Amino acid sequence: MRTIAVCFVFAAFFLLGPASWPTGTAHAAGDKDVIQPDYEYLEMKPLVLPVITDQGVTQQVSLIVSIEVPFGKKAEVEFLEPRLADAYLQDLYGALAAGKGMGPNNVIDVQAVKKRLTNVTHKVLKEDQVNDVLLQVLQQRRMM
């Protein structure tokens, strides 16, 4: 019985022709029924920075940041990505060297880093260009 149903579906597609075949999109671009998402995400290139203290390079921190932007603003933010990455590196370089953003045993405090990145983001971008800052990956490696 199932074989007959499958054959019927295939026959309908081939007999009715390409006009009846699905195109892979639910709605055409001009349809009013298309629901736009509220936000889109810009995943930045990985950032790598050393943690330098009075003992020298003690750690290496790698992070991947995604910026949650209102739908349609991604291209504007993408254009400013190099400036944003530079601002992140400058802020974190000094903060981590001074021990800010570190918890017990020199483990990175993720919430503190996210708060710093959010503050820097709001200084670089306009208020209507960013909704949130997301830490996708945060890794640290001790050098000593």
C-alpha positions in Angstrom: 0.0 0.0 0.0 2.8 2.4 0.9 4.6 1.6 -2.4 1.5 2.6 -4.3 1.3 6.0 -2.4 5.0 6.7 -3.1 4.6 5.9 -6.8 1.5 8.2 -7.0 3.5 11.1 -5.5 6.4 10.6 -7.9 4.0 10.2 -10.8 2.2 13.4 -9.9 5.4 15.4 -9.8 6.6 14.1 -13.1 3.2 14.3 -14.9 2.4 17.8 -13.7 5.8 19.1 -14.7 8.5 21.4 -13.2 6.0 24.1 -12.3 4.6 22.0 -9.5 7.9 21.0 -8.1 8.9 22.6 -4.8 11.5 25.4 -5.1 13.1 25.0 -1.7 11.6 28.2 -0.2 8.3 28.5 1.5 7.5 32.0 0.2 8.7 34.1 -2.7 10.6 37.3 -1.7 7.6 39.5 -2.6 5.1 37.7 -0.4 3.6 39.6 2.6 3.5 36.4 4.6 7.3 36.2 5.1 8.1 36.5 8.7 11.4 38.3 9.3 13.4 37.4 12.4 14.0 40.1 15.0 17.7 39.5 15.1 20.6 38.1 13.1 24.1 37.2 14.3 27.6 38.3 13.2 30.2 35.8 14.3 33.5 37.6 14.6 36.9 36.2 13.7 38.7 34.5 16.7 40.5 36.9 19.0 43.7 35.7 20.7 45.6 37.7 23.3 48.3 37.0 25.8 47.9 37.7 29.5 51.1 39.5 30.5 51.9 40.1 34.2 55.0 41.0 36.0 56.1 37.4 35.6 55.8 37.6 31.8 53.3 35.9 29.6 51.3 33.7 32.0 48.3 32.7 29.8 46.8 32.9 26.4 43.1 33.6 26.0 41.1 32.8 22.8 37.6 33.9 22.3 34.9 34.0 19.6 32.3 36.7 20.0 29.0 36.9 18.2 27.1 40.2 18.0 23.3 40.0 18.0 22.1 42.8 15.8 18.6 43.9 14.7 17.6 42.2 11.4 19.0 44.2 8.5 21.8 45.8 10.4 24.4 43.0 9.9 26.2 44.6 7.0 26.7 47.9 9.0 28.2 46.0 11.9 30.3 43.8 9.7 31.8 46.9 8.2 32.9 48.0 11.7 34.2 44.5 12.8 37.9 45.5 12.6 37.3 48.5 14.8 35.3 46.4 17.2 37.9 43.7 17.4 40.7 46.2 18.1 38.6 47.8 20.9 38.0 44.3 22.4 41.7 43.5 22.3 42.7 46.8 23.9 40.2 46.6 26.7 40.9 42.9 27.5 44.6 43.2 27.2 44.9 45.7 30.0 42.1 44.3 32.1 43.3 40.7 32.2 46.9 41.8 32.9 45.6 43.8 35.9 43.6 40.8 37.1 40.2 42.3 36.3 38.0 39.7 34.8 39.8 36.9 36.7 38.3 34.7 39.4 40.0 32.5 41.9 43.2 30.7 40.7 43.4 33.1 37.7 40.4 31.5 35.9 38.6 33.8 33.6 35.3 35.1 35.0 33.0 34.7 31.9 30.3 37.1 33.2 32.9 39.9 33.9 34.4 39.4 30.4 31.0 39.5 28.8 30.1 42.7 30.7 33.4 44.4 29.5 32.8 43.3 25.9 29.2 44.6 26.0 30.4 48.0 27.4 33.0 48.2 24.6 30.5 47.3 22.0 28.1 50.0 23.0 31.0 52.6 22.8 31.9 51.5 19.2 28.5 50.8 17.7 25.4 52.9 17.7 22.6 51.9 20.1 20.3 50.7 17.3 23.1 48.5 15.8 23.5 46.0 18.7 21.2 44.0 20.9 23.5 41.7 22.7 27.1 40.3 22.8 27.4 36.6 22.9 30.5 34.6 23.9 30.6 31.6 21.7 34.0 30.2 22.8 36.3 31.3 25.6 39.4 29.3 26.2 42.4 29.9 28.3 45.8 28.2 28.3 48.3 28.6 31.0 51.8 29.3 29.8 53.7 28.6 33.0 
